[in-house]
């Protein structure tokens, strides 16, 4: 395996792990909806239920923040993998 492929593979694999953890935290967030709030009411909104204390308990909002950070980390890792692939190709 070349250095180019190795670096890009490690970065993209880390991105996949971060994305999987983001999805898991998003699912945990849904378990902390306030009573009477349906999945559709919390999710299918223009704002996505982002930082809405009227939809989620404090623990659910913490999972939401964690999911957002992990999702952003996944995107950054994938961009770094792409940049490493291009940079090491030369």
SULFENRA-V44262 format. One record per residue. RES is the residue in three letters. SS is DSSP state (h for helix, s for strand, l for the rest). PHI is phi in whole degrees, -180 to 180 (* if undefined). OMEGA is omega in radians with two decimals (NA if undefined). Layout:
((RES/SS/PHI/OMEGA) (RES/SS/PHI/OMEGA))
This chain:
((UNK/l/*/-3.14) (UNK/l/-78/3.10) (UNK/h/-61/3.14) (UNK/h/-58/-3.12) (UNK/h/-68/-3.12) (UNK/h/-63/-3.13) (UNK/h/-65/-3.13) (UNK/h/-64/3.14) (UNK/h/-66/-3.14) (UNK/h/-64/-3.14) (UNK/h/-66/-3.13) (UNK/h/-71/3.07) (UNK/h/-65/3.07) (UNK/h/-63/3.08) (UNK/h/-65/3.11) (UNK/h/-65/3.12) (UNK/h/-64/3.12) (UNK/h/-63/3.13) (UNK/h/-66/3.11) (UNK/h/-63/3.10) (UNK/h/-67/3.09) (UNK/h/-63/3.13) (UNK/h/-64/3.13) (UNK/h/-61/3.12) (UNK/h/-69/3.07) (UNK/h/-63/3.10) (UNK/h/-66/3.10) (UNK/h/-62/3.13) (UNK/h/-58/-3.10) (UNK/h/-64/3.10) (UNK/l/-71/-3.08) (UNK/l/-111/3.01) (UNK/s/-70/3.09) (UNK/l/-70/3.13) (UNK/l/-57/3.11) (UNK/l/89/3.13) (UNK/l/-96/-3.13) (UNK/l/-82/3.08) (UNK/h/-59/-3.13) (UNK/h/-64/-3.13) (UNK/h/-65/-3.11) (UNK/h/-88/-2.98) (UNK/h/-108/-3.03) (UNK/l/-88/3.13) (UNK/l/-128/3.12) (UNK/l/-61/-3.13) (UNK/l/-89/3.12) (UNK/l/67/-3.11) (UNK/l/75/-3.05) (UNK/l/-66/3.09) (UNK/l/53/-3.11) (UNK/l/-106/3.14) (UNK/l/-70/3.09) (UNK/l/-83/3.11) (UNK/l/-111/-3.03) (UNK/s/-126/3.02) (UNK/l/-72/-3.14) (UNK/h/-55/3.12) (UNK/h/-65/3.09) (UNK/h/-65/3.10) (UNK/h/-68/3.06) (UNK/h/-65/3.08) (UNK/h/-63/3.12) (UNK/h/-64/3.11) (UNK/h/-63/3.13) (UNK/h/-63/3.12) (UNK/h/-64/3.14) (UNK/h/-65/3.11) (UNK/h/-63/-3.13) (UNK/h/-68/3.09) (UNK/h/-64/3.09) (UNK/h/-66/3.10) (UNK/h/-61/3.11) (UNK/h/-62/3.14) (UNK/h/-63/3.13) (UNK/h/-64/3.12) (UNK/h/-63/3.12) (UNK/h/-67/3.08) (UNK/h/-67/3.08) (UNK/h/-65/3.10) (UNK/h/-62/3.11) (UNK/h/-64/3.13) (UNK/h/-63/3.11) (UNK/h/-65/3.12) (UNK/h/-60/-3.11) (UNK/h/-70/-3.09) (UNK/h/-66/-3.09) (UNK/h/-85/3.11) (UNK/h/-75/-3.08) (UNK/l/-82/NA))
